[in-house]
Amino acid sequence: MTGCGGGNCENLSDWECLDLANGGDERAWRELFGRHERRLARMAALITGSGDAARDIAQETFVRILRRDIPHRDGSLGAYLSTIAYRLALREKVRLVRHHGFDEAEHPAGGESPLEAAVRSGGKSMVAAVLESLPRDQREVIALRFYGGHSYDEIAEILGVPGGTVRSRIFYAVKNCRKEFRRIFPQEFPGQT
């Protein structure tokens, strides 16, 4: 493995980039951050309801792996990062609820949540509104699968639940999304309830 130095890190694996970054290669660090930061922030925003907290969580995730000796490298680094971000997001959600109460945790600092802003702006907003209406366990698997891009097995590992539970939650989440879309857009789904 060679360093990124004056070259290109794009062809290196995530694990190779991490090794180089931990050895002081700033380009490798930037490459790794660029590959995963947006996905981690989107997933954290869906869980916490706060764009600011989500960005902080994505950054904290990278701080936590800096110079850490990761004992196994069987899975993907992306799944490892998602596990850290997921747990940080859950802790932040609990902190927001304790500190501000349930309503303010959903809408930090009296503003609207990122999902509400999306609903207000139109376009993809209805998807955001429908996702927000799902129960937490279903919203989490949807966030990890479709926002985080993880396989069912990776989601099971991240959540610490059996693969069948992940499949079931995704099935019911999709079913509930369809039901909500049919309610919102009855003209698009005539005769279906």
KOLGUMI-709547 format. One record per residue: x, y, z of N, C-alpha, C in turn. Coordinates in steps of 0.05 Angstrom, whole numbers, plus 5000, padded with zeros to 4 digits. Example, Ala and Ser with C-alpha at 12.3 -4.5 7.8 and 13.67 -1.06 7.14 Angstrom:
<drenmis>
526448865156524649105156526449345156 525749555142527349795143525850015157 
</drenmis>
This chain:
<drenmis>
501749775000500050005000501850255000 501250434983502750694982501050914993 502351125002500851355012499551514990 497651684998496451854978498352084971 499852174991501852384986501052574964 502452564942501752724919499952584899 499052344906497452184888494552184894 493251974886490351954887489551724906 487751784924486751584943484251434934 483151524912480551414904480551114899 482850994891482950714885483450544910 483950664932484550514957481950434971 482050214985479750135001479450315025 477050305038476650465062478650395083 479250135087481150055108483950155102 484750155076487350255069487450555074 485350705067485250985073485451045103 484050885119484150915148486950875158 488250675149491050625158492850855151 492550965126494251185118493551435134 490951475138490051715154491151705182 491051465194492051435221495151465222 496351435199499251485197499951775191 497951945189498452225184497852325156 496852155138496352235111493652385110 493852655107491452825107489652775083 490852715060489252655036487552405040 488652205053487151965058484852025077 485452195097483352265116481052405102 481752605085479652745070478052565051 479452375039478052185021476052015037 476951915059475251755076472851915086 473352155095471152325105469252385082 470252445058468552505035466852265027 467852025030466351795023463851745041 464151815066462051725086460551945101 461652185102460452395119457552455113 456852495088454152575080452152355088 452852105082451151875089450651855119 452751885134452551875163450852105174 451252345163449652575172446752545165 446152445141443252395134441952195153 443351985158442251785176441851905204 443852045214443552175241441352375242 440952525220438752725219436052595221 435852365208433252225208432652125237 434752045251434351945279433852175299 435552385297435452595317433452815310 432952855285431153075276432653345276 435253345279436853595280439153575260 439153765241441353775222443953845235 443954025254446454105268447553865284 445753725299446653495314447753285295 446453245272447253045253450153095243 450753345236453453415227455453365249 454753435273456553395296457053095300 454952935297455152645301456952525279 456652615255458352515233461252575239 461852815248464552895255465652735278 463952705299464752555323465352265316 463852155297464351875288467151845278 468052035262470852025251472852075273 472352245292474152295314474552035330 472351885333472551635349474251415336 474451425309476051215297478951305293 479451555297482151665294484051525313 486051405302488151265318487151035336 484750935330483650715345484550455331 485350265347486050005337483449845335 482549805310480149655306480849355304 479849195323480748925325480048735302 477848785289477148605266476448785242 477048675219476448815194474948635175 473248465186471748275170469648415153 468348615165466148755152467149005138 465249165129466049415116466449635137 468249815130468750045148466150215149 464750235127462250385127460250285148 460050025151458249915171459249975199 461849965203463050035228462450325235 462850505216462350785220459350835226 457650695212454750725216453950635244 455150425254454550325281455250545301 457550675298458350885316456351115314 455851205289454051435285451251375295 450251135291447551055300447351075330 449350965344449350975373449551265384 451251425371451451705379448851855374 447551795352444951925346442851845366 442751595374440751515394441351655421 443851675428444551815453443752105452 444252225428443552515425440552545426 439052365415436152385415435152365444 436252185460435552165488436252425503 438652525498439452775511437553005504 436753025479434953235470432253215484 431252965487428752925500428952995529 431052915543431452975571431853275576 433353395559434153675563431853865555 430553815533428553995522425753905524 425253655531422553545530422053435502 420053275499419553135474419153325451 417353525454416753705432419253855422 420753965440423154115432425353935421 425453685430427453495419426853445389 424253445383423553405355424153655338 424153885351424554145337426454315353 429054255352431054395369430954695365 431454835387431655135387429155265376 426955145379424455265370424055265340 425955165324425755165295424554915285 424454885259423254645248425454435244 424654185245426553965240427353965211 429553825204430253805176428053675160 426553485172424353355157422053555153 421453725172419453925168420154125147 422754205146423654385126423354255098 423853995097423553855071420553845064 418853805083415953795078415054065067 416054285079415254555071416254615043 418554505035419754575009418654424986 417154204991415954054969417853854957 417053734934418753534921418953284937 421253214946421752974962420652994990 419353214995418353275022416253075032 414652975014412552785023413852525033 416052455020417452215030418452265058 419552495063420552565089418352555110 416052665103413752675121412752395127 412652225107411751955111413751805129 416351835124418351705141418151795170 417652045174417352155201414952035215 412951955200410551835213410951545221 413051415213413551135220414351105249 413750875261414850825288417950825287 419150885309422050915311423550675300 422750435308424250195299424150165269 421950235256421650215227423250445214 423150685225424550905214427650855215 428550725236431450665238432350475217 430850255212431750065192431650195164 429650365159429450505133431850695130 432550835152434851015151437450865145 437850635158440250485154440350355126 438050255117437950115091438050315067 436350515067436150685044437750945045 438251045069439951285072442851195077 443150985093445850885099446950695079 445250565063446150385042447150115053 446150025075447149785087445549545080 446849315079445449055074443748985099 442048795095440448705118442248595140 444248445132446048325152447548545168 448448755153449848975167447949125186 445449155178443449285195443049125220 442848855217442448685240444748705259 447148725248449548755265449549025279 448849235265448849505276446849525299 444449415294442249435314442349215336 443949005331444148795350441548625351 440248595328437848435326438148225304 436548015304436747805284436047915256 437147795235436547875208433547865201 432147665212429247645207427747885218 428747995241427448235252427848475234 430248495222430748715203428848685179 428648445168426948405145424048475151 423148385175420448445183419948745187 421748875199421449165204421349315177 423149235159423149365132420549305118 419549065119417048985106414749165116 414549185143412349345154412749645150 415249735149415750015143414850085115 415549915096414749965068411649945066 410449755080407549725079406249975091 407350075113406150325126406550565108 408850575094409350805076407350795053 406850565041404850535020402050625030 401350535053398750605065398550905068 400651035078400551325082400451475055 401951375036401851505009399151474997 397851255001395151214991393151405004 393651465030391951645044392351935034 394852005030395552275021394752324992 395152124975394652144946392551944937 390051964946388051764939387551764908 387951984895387551994866389651824851 391951784863393951624850393551324855 391951254874391450974882388350924883 386950964862383950934863383150654871 381250624888380250364896381950214915 384150334923385950194942385850344968 385750194990385850315016387950195034 
</drenmis>
